[in-house]
Amino acid sequence: MPELVKAVAEWGVTITEIVGILIIVGFALYALVVVPLLRLKHHQANEIYTEVRQRLGRGILLGLEFLVAADIIHTVAVELTFETVGILAIIVLIRTFLSFTLEVELSGRWPWQKKE
């Protein structure tokens, strides 16, 4: 039975990682191709940079959430050792820092600050 759980968890990790990567790539393509075409069509060229940056940043944030989830599943269900838990802690710390800094870049405030 533990082998079945490990196999299902590995598939879950793979699928979750693929979803995270597809989200980042999909948002990047959308931000770089569709958004400029829509803005140019409506003669709003000065807003293209801001819109592309916002869309790309949101896609990266969402993709990072899936990649962190995949790392957690892998560590807890597949390979639970002190070494993998330590590596997971470092990865989650780095990705959390990236998420916070992206949020500040996109919204101009920390996630825990109230909207004005």
Beta strands, then each sheet from edge to edge (+ up, - down):
end
